[in-house]
Amino acid sequence: MKSWLILFVAALFEIVWAVGLKSTHGFTRLWPSVGVIGAMIVSMWLLALAARGLPIGTAYAVWTGIGAAGTAIAGMLWFHESTSVVRLVCIGLIIAGVAGLKLFGR
């Protein structure tokens, strides 16, 4: 269970850095860039720790799935990106896939 918790936190940091990329303006702004790079390092480090106790394929797929869905949802909330039904269904499919990997990953 500890590995799954670490993986979830790693995925949260992935969302932070992915959303933060917008504020870096192509890595031309120092402090937002430092924050994004820091979140990237923490996210990858936690993914590596989680992979000690989980199959790497499952860990990576869950990490990217949570990151992708979370980033898309954050984009809708903070950047007023599309909230079309098709987009929401696709995000739901990502979440269903992540849940399936968690349930059947071992």
Summary of the structure (lengths in Angstrom):
residues: 106
radius of gyration: 14.5
end to end distance: 12.1
largest distance: 42.9
contacts: 303
relative contact order: 0.16
helix: 83%
strand: 0%
